[in-house]
Amino acid sequence: MTNSQVHSQQEIRQAFLSAAAQNGLQINNQIVEINESGMDFLVAFVTDDHGQDWVLRMPRRNDVWERAKYEDQVLKLVGKQLPLDVPKWNIFTKDLIAYPLLKGHPVATIDMTAGGYVWKYDQNDLSHVFFDSLAETLAALHQIDHKTVKEAGVRVKSADEARRTFANNIEEIEQHFQIPNQMAERWNSWLSTDSYWPDHSALHHGDLHSPHIIVDRNHRVTGLIDWTEAEVADPGKDFVLFFALFGEEKLQDFLKRYEKAGGKVWPRMKDHIVEQWGAYPALVAKFALTTGQESDMEMARGMIANWNVG
């Protein structure tokens, strides 16, 4: 680590300590673990003077505040509706969000130096308990009543509106990024083929990758974190990163578990999820256009140029 990186880490650490103190949270300044992997927030894991572990989040950009207010509404909704833990924000200001650390562990974390996931348990040796409990969690989430969701201030889109949103986003990024012909053809084929798409929408988490899934020592899913992307829209979105991590065969098995748990499937659901993964660079590009930061634009350009569309 360079001197400038050390200085940056020290500044971040001090900013967390100051913000916590200003909000009445007295933490042990010897136990501060910084995580910079998030795109919207800097995160610190700390312990207060009473031994309680906390998660602290500081926004990276001004636009994050509106997204945070939205996430607060989502958390209040799902906290009442789901039989699992979600963050309960004890401190919620423009400078700091803080909540007691959920019990359990993320099934994986991101190691920025290694450039990938570090699994709490062997990815290839996760028990059926993990897959069954995750399927049950998604089935319960996707069945939450849309009227209840809307009354909570959370976005509600019909199946057609969700599909149009995908199409509009892709049309927008095609105006700002150079999309390889093969990629553009695949995206347009997916968007224009009715059989891929569901005729229903559902409340989804929207960013269900491994660091956001909390499990106990038996691999049972006990909580979900980071709900910024949640909305009623395409239910397939909650399976895309599962496919990326576990492949098509395990996805097919997982969809059977999801259906058994009460989840609603359709004939080409698996194919739709695979195609949605093929369009994942479009989501990253849309995020880059939202932030306007050159580093995010470069990340999106690199992903688009190097994505294996199969």
N, C-alpha and C positions, 0 to 999 in steps of 0.2 A: 504494500500500500504506500502511495506517495505521500509526501508531506501535505500536499493540497487536499488529498482525500482525508487524511487525518484531521486537518483543520476543518473540513466540511463536516465530518462526523462529530467533531467536538461542538461545532456550532449547532448542529441539529439536536444533539443531546441537551445542550444548554437551553435551546428554544423549548424543548419539551418540559424540562424542569421548571422553567419560568412560567410557561402557560399553565402547568399543573398547579403551581403555587398560587397563581393569580385566581384560580378557580377553586381554591380551598382544598386541594388534594395534596397532601404531604407525602412524598414518595422517598424511598431509600435511594439516594443518588449513587449508591454503589451497585445497584441492580437495575440497569437500563440497557435493554437490548434493542437496537435499531434495526428496522427492516425497511429497505428502500425499494422493494420490488414492485409495489403497487403503482399503477399509472395515475391514480387520482389523489392518493394520500401517502404521506410518510407515516410509518407506524412505529410505535415503541411499546415494548412489553416491560412493565415495571411492577414493583411491589410497594404498597404503601406502608406507613409506620405500624400498622396493625397486622401486617403479614398477608393482606389481601392482594392477589395478583390482578393487574389491570391491563387493558389495551388502550393506548392513546393513539389518536389519529389527528394529523395536521394536514390541511388541504394544500395541495401543490400549486393550485391556480385559483383565481377568483371565480371562475365558472363552476367550481366544485361545490360552492355553497348551495346553489339551487338544487344540484343533484343530491346533496346531503339532506336538505329539507324533504325532498321526495322520499329518500330512503327511510327517514324517520317515520313517515306515514306508513310505508310498507311494513316496517318492523312492528309498529303498533298493531297492524292488521294481522300479520302472520303469527305474532306472539300469542294472540288469542285463539287462532284457528288451528294451529298445528301442535301435535303432541311431541314436540322436540324443542331444544333450546335455540333461541336467537338472541343477539345482543340487546341489552337493555341500557340505553344511553342515559347515564346519570348526569353527564355534563355534555351539553350541546350548544356550542357557540361557534362563531365564524372562525375562531382561532384554534379551537380544540374540541374534539369529541372524545369522550372517555366512557368505558364500560367495564364492569368486572369480567375477567377472563372466563370464558365458558369452560366447564369441566370437559375433560377429554383432550384429544390432540387432533390437529389437522391430519388427514390421512397421508398427506404429503406437504412439503414446503418447497419453496423455490430457493435454490442456491445460485446466486448471481455469478459467483466465480466459476461454478461448474457449468452454468448455462442450462440448467434443467431441474427436474424434480428430484427431491430427496424424500424417499418414502419412509413413513413411520414403520410400516410393515411391508414386507416384500410384495411388490406389485403383482407378481405372478403366483402369490400364495395367499391372497386374500380369501377369507372363508365365505361360504354361502351366506353367512350372517350379514356381511357387508352388502352383498348384492341384493338380498331380500329386503333389508331395512332401507336401503336407498330407493329401491323400487316402491316400497310402501310409502316412503316419504314423498316421492314425486307424485304418486297416485293421489295421496291426500291433498297435496298442494294444488294439483291440477283440477281437483273437484270443488275447490272453494267457490261459493256462489258469486256470480259476477255482479249482482246487485250489491252484495256486501262489499265487494272490492271497490266498486264505484263510489259508494257512500264513504269509504275510507280515504278518498282522494287519490286513489291509485289508477293509473291509465287502463282503459278497457278498449280493446280493438276487436272487431269481428275477424273471422278467418280471412275474409276478402281484404279488409283494411290492413291486416298484418302482411299479407302477400304484396299488396300495393306498396307498403313501406319498404320491403325488400327491394322491389323493382325501382322505386324512386331513389333509394340510396345508391343502387348500382348505377343508375343513370347519372346521378350526381358525381360519383367518383370517376366515371368514364370521361367526364369533362375536365378532370384535374390530374388524372394519372394515365399513363400509357398501359393499356391492358393487352396482353398477348392475345392473338386471334383465337387460339385454342381455348383459352380461359374464358374469353367473352362468349364464344359459341356455347360452351358448356353452361355458363350462367344463364344465357338467354333461353336455352333449351329447357332448363329446369324451371325457369319462371313461366314459360309459356305452356307447359304440359300439365294439364289439370290433374291427372292421376297421381302426381307426386304429392299434391297439397291436401291438407285436412279440410274438412267442411266445418270444423269447430275450432274455437280458440280456448285457451286455458291460462290461468295465472301461472306463470313460470318464474323461476329464480333468475334465469337469463345469463348467468356467468358461473355455471356450475363446474368449476375446475377443482382439482384435488385440494389445494390449500383452503378452499372455502367449505370443505366437508369435514365435520368434526366427528370423531369416532371414539369409542371406549376401547378397553384392552381386549375385548372380545370381537372387535371389528364392527360393532353395531354403530350405525349412524345415530348420533345423539343431538346434533346441531348443525345449522348452516349459518354462515356469516356472509357479509358483503352483498347486500340485496339491492344495490343501486340500479341494476338493469331490470328488476322485476316489473312485470306488467302482464295484463291479459293479452296474449297474442299467440304466436305459433308454439304449440306444446313441444314440437320437435327440437326446439332450441336447447332444451335441457338435456338432450342426449348427444349433442354434437361432440363435446369434449370427451365424453365417455367413449364414443367411437374412436376418436383420435388416440386415446390411451390404450384401449383394450382390443380394438379391431372389430371386424364385421361379425365373426362367429360369436364372440361374447356379447356384442350388441343384440344379435338375434335372440340369444338366451335371455338377456336382460329385459327385452321387450315382452317376452313371455311372462317373466316374473312381474313386470309392471301391469300387464293385463290381468293376471291372477289377483293382484292387489286391488283391482278396481279401476285401473287406468284405461282410458279409451284409446284404442288403436285403429288404424285404417290399413288397407291392403298394401300400400307402398310406403308405409311409414319408415321402414329401414332404408329404402332407397332415397327417400326425401332427406333423411338425416345425413346420409353419405354425401348427397349433393350440397347440403347446407355446409358441410365441412369443406367441400370444394370451393365454396364462396366465402370462406372465413376471411381471406385477405380483404374482402370488401368491408367487413366490419371494422377491421383495423384501419383501413383507409378512411372510413367514416369518422372514426375516433380522431384520427390525425387532423381531419378537416375541422372537427369541433374544437380541438385544442389550439390549432394553428401553429404549433411548435415545430420547428424544422427537424428536430430529432425524431419526432413522431412521424413526420412526412417521410423522412429517410427510411425509417423502419417499415412503413407501409410500402414504399417503392421496392425495397429489398424483398419483402414477402411476396409481392405481386410478381416480381421478376423471377423468383426462384421457387414458387409454389409448384408442387407436383400435383397436377390435376388428374392424373391417372389415365 
